Amino acid sequence: MVHINVPDMTCGTCAQRIGRAIAQAQLPGGVEVEIDVATRQVRIPAQAGESTVELVLSLIHISSPRDVE
């Protein structure tokens, strides 16, 4: 599992914004991304591949007003 820290994802609205962006991107079949506000993380299955991880990172950057680690 790839864990992406999103320190400024502090509420459900932030998570929904990120979730909508990911849903609209139509990730490769079978890739399910987990968004956890409590831990401020987005998790991607390791088998998703590097290009999918990079795509999700860019979507988080677009959707988040601030930092992504």
KATA-V269516 format. One record per pair of residues at least 12 apart in sequence whose C-alpha atoms are under 10 Angstrom apart, sorted by the first residue. I is the first residue (numbers start at 1). J is the second residue. D is the distance in whole Angstrom. If there is no record, write none. Layout:
# KATA-V269516
i:I j:J d:D
i:I j:J d:D
This chain:
# KATA-V269516
i:1 j:33 d:10
i:1 j:42 d:10
i:1 j:43 d:6
i:1 j:44 d:6
i:1 j:45 d:4
i:1 j:46 d:5
i:1 j:47 d:8
i:1 j:48 d:9
i:2 j:33 d:10
i:2 j:41 d:10
i:2 j:42 d:8
i:2 j:43 d:5
i:2 j:44 d:5
i:2 j:45 d:6
i:2 j:46 d:6
i:2 j:47 d:9
i:2 j:48 d:9
i:2 j:49 d:10
i:2 j:50 d:10
i:2 j:53 d:8
i:3 j:34 d:9
i:3 j:35 d:10
i:3 j:40 d:10
i:3 j:41 d:6
i:3 j:42 d:6
i:3 j:43 d:5
i:3 j:44 d:7
i:3 j:45 d:9
i:3 j:46 d:9
i:3 j:53 d:10
i:3 j:69 d:10
i:4 j:35 d:10
i:4 j:40 d:8
i:4 j:41 d:5
i:4 j:42 d:5
i:4 j:43 d:6
i:4 j:44 d:8
i:4 j:53 d:9
i:4 j:56 d:9
i:4 j:57 d:8
i:4 j:60 d:9
i:4 j:68 d:7
i:4 j:69 d:6
i:5 j:36 d:10
i:5 j:39 d:8
i:5 j:40 d:6
i:5 j:41 d:5
i:5 j:42 d:7
i:5 j:43 d:9
i:5 j:67 d:9
i:5 j:68 d:6
i:5 j:69 d:5
i:6 j:35 d:10
i:6 j:36 d:10
i:6 j:37 d:9
i:6 j:39 d:9
i:6 j:40 d:5
i:6 j:41 d:6
i:6 j:42 d:7
i:6 j:57 d:10
i:6 j:60 d:8
i:6 j:61 d:9
i:6 j:64 d:8
i:6 j:66 d:9
i:6 j:67 d:7
i:6 j:68 d:5
i:6 j:69 d:6
i:7 j:37 d:9
i:7 j:39 d:9
i:7 j:40 d:6
i:7 j:41 d:8
i:7 j:64 d:10
i:7 j:66 d:8
i:7 j:67 d:7
i:7 j:68 d:7
i:7 j:69 d:8
i:8 j:37 d:10
i:8 j:40 d:7
i:8 j:41 d:10
i:8 j:64 d:8
i:8 j:65 d:8
i:8 j:66 d:6
i:8 j:67 d:6
i:8 j:68 d:8
i:9 j:35 d:10
i:9 j:36 d:9
i:9 j:37 d:6
i:9 j:38 d:9
i:9 j:39 d:9
i:9 j:40 d:6
i:9 j:41 d:8
i:9 j:42 d:10
i:9 j:60 d:10
i:9 j:64 d:8
i:9 j:65 d:9
i:9 j:66 d:9
i:9 j:67 d:9
i:9 j:68 d:9
i:10 j:36 d:10
i:10 j:37 d:6
i:10 j:38 d:8
i:10 j:39 d:9
i:10 j:40 d:7
i:11 j:36 d:10
i:11 j:37 d:6
i:11 j:38 d:9
i:11 j:40 d:9
i:12 j:35 d:10
i:12 j:36 d:9
i:12 j:37 d:7
i:12 j:38 d:10
i:13 j:37 d:10
i:14 j:37 d:8
i:14 j:60 d:10
i:14 j:63 d:8
i:14 j:64 d:7
i:14 j:65 d:9
i:15 j:34 d:10
i:15 j:35 d:7
i:15 j:36 d:8
i:15 j:37 d:7
i:15 j:40 d:9
i:15 j:41 d:10
i:15 j:42 d:9
i:15 j:60 d:10
i:15 j:63 d:9
i:15 j:64 d:9
i:16 j:35 d:9
i:16 j:37 d:10
i:16 j:63 d:10
i:17 j:59 d:10
i:17 j:60 d:9
i:17 j:62 d:10
i:17 j:63 d:6
i:17 j:64 d:8
i:18 j:35 d:8
i:18 j:42 d:9
i:18 j:56 d:9
i:18 j:59 d:7
i:18 j:60 d:6
i:18 j:61 d:9
i:18 j:62 d:9
i:18 j:63 d:5
i:18 j:64 d:7
i:19 j:33 d:8
i:19 j:34 d:9
i:19 j:35 d:7
i:19 j:42 d:10
i:19 j:59 d:9
i:19 j:60 d:9
i:19 j:63 d:9
i:20 j:59 d:10
i:20 j:63 d:9
i:21 j:56 d:9
i:21 j:58 d:10
i:21 j:59 d:6
i:21 j:60 d:8
i:21 j:62 d:8
i:21 j:63 d:7
i:22 j:55 d:9
i:22 j:56 d:7
i:22 j:57 d:10
i:22 j:58 d:10
i:22 j:59 d:7
i:22 j:60 d:8
i:22 j:63 d:9
i:24 j:59 d:10
i:25 j:55 d:9
i:25 j:56 d:9
i:25 j:59 d:8
i:27 j:48 d:9
i:27 j:52 d:7
i:27 j:53 d:10
i:27 j:55 d:9
i:27 j:56 d:9
i:28 j:48 d:8
i:28 j:49 d:10
i:28 j:52 d:8
i:29 j:48 d:9
i:30 j:45 d:10
i:30 j:48 d:9
i:31 j:44 d:8
i:31 j:45 d:7
i:31 j:46 d:10
i:31 j:47 d:8
i:31 j:48 d:6
i:31 j:49 d:10
i:31 j:52 d:9
i:32 j:44 d:7
i:32 j:45 d:7
i:32 j:48 d:9
i:33 j:45 d:7
i:33 j:48 d:10
i:33 j:53 d:10
i:33 j:56 d:9
i:40 j:68 d:10
i:41 j:68 d:9
i:41 j:69 d:10
i:42 j:56 d:9
i:42 j:57 d:9
i:42 j:60 d:9
i:43 j:56 d:10
i:44 j:56 d:8
i:57 j:69 d:9
